[in-house]
Amino acid sequence: MSKGKLQKFAEFDAFENTLDYNTDTKGHWHEIFGNENPIVLELACGKGDYTVGLAKRNPGINYVGVDIKGNRLWRGAKTATDEGLSNVRFLRIQIDFIEKYFAENEVSHIWITFPDPQPAKARKRLTSSRFLAHYRTICKSDAQIHLKTDSDLFYESTLETIQEEGLTLLENIQNVYTQPCAAELKEIQTFYENMWLKEGRTIKFLRFGLNP
Ligand SMILES: C[S@@+](CC[C@H](N)C(=O)[O-])C[C@H]1O[C@@H](n2cnc3c(N)ncnc32)[C@H](O)[C@@H]1O
């Protein structure tokens, strides 16, 4: 492992806005934030671009960026610290075990940004039925999933899951940069999104209800 990566792992724990799998967070998020504001997750957040970008726009909402890679989360934790954002936390865990870290009804909405498309392992996709079932155990009944992706495979397979499970599709944008949509979809760009845009890929967005 590179020296830079090791240093970021060490520094990650020192930030006041970071938590990991050792922390007893389940059912304690409102205490952690010190208020009763809604809690919104960004899953597979990487450097936490949406966590930070949305937190700046919506100070009355608490955002938790979730990813397994501490060196990537380091970037978001540093930016949120430098900018004095009190409504941001970063949680370093495997999303597969998300219900160990959030209680029933503790989460209002979920963002998923540029998840790995997992071409060979459909059940590992973060919008597969298996993962949606995990999210239902921690989300409020009216929770919505916001998905931003460059991957046709991920986009199509999510649409299939929405149909199979009888979920309500609330927004379906095939090209974020040519179609009208919320400003935050164009104005906040993630690290991976920037790479894919340089390659000329089309960025898609889906918003759907988590429960039928
Ligand atoms: C392609 S990157 C996207 C990162 C960021 N959202 C962006 O757009 O720049 C996918 C991220 O998902 C994380 N990831 C994938 N599967 C995960 C899992 N089961 N639990 C936690 N993190 C996961 C990876 O560590 C990686 O940072």
The ligand as an ORCA input file, in Angstrom:
! r2SCAN-3c Opt
* xyz 0 1
  C     -16.932      3.726     -8.850
  S     -16.687      4.249     -7.210
  C     -17.732      5.703     -7.113
  C     -17.302      6.632     -6.022
  C     -18.042      7.988     -5.999
  N     -19.456      7.818     -5.762
  C     -17.803      8.763     -7.254
  O     -18.730      8.858     -8.064
  O     -16.695      9.273     -7.412
  C     -17.634      3.044     -6.309
  C     -17.412      3.106     -4.791
  O     -18.254      2.138     -4.185
  C     -17.579      1.599     -3.056
  N     -18.229      0.300     -2.787
  C     -18.575     -0.647     -3.687
  N     -19.199     -1.678     -3.083
  C     -19.251     -1.361     -1.757
  C     -19.774     -2.017     -0.605
  N     -20.402     -3.207     -0.695
  N     -19.653     -1.410      0.602
  C     -19.027     -0.207      0.706
  N     -18.509      0.468     -0.348
  C     -18.624     -0.099     -1.564
  C     -16.133      1.501     -3.507
  O     -15.254      1.476     -2.410
  C     -15.993      2.775     -4.355
  O     -15.479      3.867     -3.605
*
